[in-house]
Amino acid sequence: MPKFLVQASYTPEGTKGLLAEGASGRRAAVDQVVADLGGAVEAMYFVFGEDDLVCIIDFPDPVSMAAISLRVKASGALRTRATPLLTLAEVDEAIRRQVAFRAPGT
């Protein structure tokens, strides 16, 4: 199953919801929405800095990740970005593939 690193920052309105619901309440909500699309939350952490939250999520396909991402962003409660994660074996496979590329100017 494809994995994604999700990084999120709460908006002021989203932060009010977090304060009212608590971190475990948000984890339950994330688990539910991800499971509804056939995925699973591998890890979820609250962090300091530019982001407030990071997750590693497994989904059956990238379209499921896009569906959740669009709904979350439309809510206005969080600003998110999702990065596909590749296994070492997937990178090794990519290395073995022949690619006809010419750098600019060469």
C-alpha positions in Angstrom: 0.0 0.0 0.0 1.4 3.5 -0.8 2.6 5.5 2.2 2.3 9.2 2.6 3.9 11.7 5.0 1.3 14.3 5.9 2.4 17.5 7.4 -0.3 19.9 8.8 -0.6 23.3 10.4 -3.8 24.2 12.3 -5.5 27.5 11.5 -6.7 29.5 14.4 -10.2 28.0 14.0 -8.7 24.5 13.8 -6.6 25.1 16.9 -9.8 26.1 18.8 -11.3 22.7 17.7 -8.2 20.9 18.9 -8.3 22.6 22.3 -12.0 21.6 22.7 -11.6 18.0 21.4 -8.1 17.1 22.6 -5.3 15.3 20.8 -6.8 11.8 21.3 -10.1 13.1 19.9 -8.3 14.2 16.8 -6.5 10.9 16.5 -9.8 9.1 16.6 -11.2 11.4 13.9 -8.2 10.9 11.6 -8.2 7.1 12.2 -11.9 7.0 11.2 -11.7 9.1 8.0 -8.6 7.2 6.8 -10.1 3.8 7.6 -13.3 4.8 5.7 -11.2 5.0 2.5 -9.4 1.7 3.2 -6.3 3.2 4.7 -4.5 3.0 8.1 -2.6 5.6 10.2 0.8 4.2 10.9 2.0 7.1 13.1 0.6 10.4 14.2 2.6 13.0 16.2 2.1 16.6 17.3 5.2 18.7 16.7 6.6 22.1 17.3 7.7 24.5 14.6 6.2 25.3 11.2 4.0 22.2 11.4 1.7 21.2 14.2 1.1 17.6 13.2 2.8 14.9 11.2 1.3 11.5 10.1 2.4 8.5 8.2 -0.6 7.1 6.4 -1.1 4.0 4.3 -3.7 4.2 1.5 -4.7 1.7 -1.2 -4.1 4.4 -3.9 -3.1 8.1 -4.3 -6.6 9.0 -5.2 -7.7 8.2 -1.6 -5.0 10.5 -0.3 -6.2 13.3 -2.7 -9.8 12.8 -1.6 -9.0 13.4 2.0 -6.6 16.2 1.3 -9.2 18.1 -0.6 -11.8 17.7 2.1 -9.4 18.7 4.9 -8.2 21.8 3.0 -11.8 22.8 2.1 -12.7 22.7 5.9 -10.3 25.6 6.5 -9.2 24.0 9.8 -5.7 22.9 8.5 -3.2 23.7 5.9 -1.7 20.4 4.7 0.8 18.8 2.4 1.2 15.1 1.5 4.4 13.6 0.3 4.5 10.1 -1.2 7.0 7.9 0.6 9.1 5.3 -1.3 10.6 2.1 0.2 14.2 1.3 -0.4 13.1 -1.5 -2.8 11.1 1.0 -4.8 14.1 3.4 -5.1 16.3 0.4 -6.1 13.7 -0.4 -8.9 13.8 3.2 -10.0 17.6 3.2 -10.2 17.4 0.1 -12.4 15.0 1.7 -14.9 16.6 3.2 -18.0 15.8 6.8 -18.6 16.8 8.7 -21.7 17.5 12.2 -20.3 19.8 14.9 -21.5 20.7 17.8 -19.2 20.1 21.3 -20.6 23.0 22.5 -22.7 24.7 19.1 -23.1 
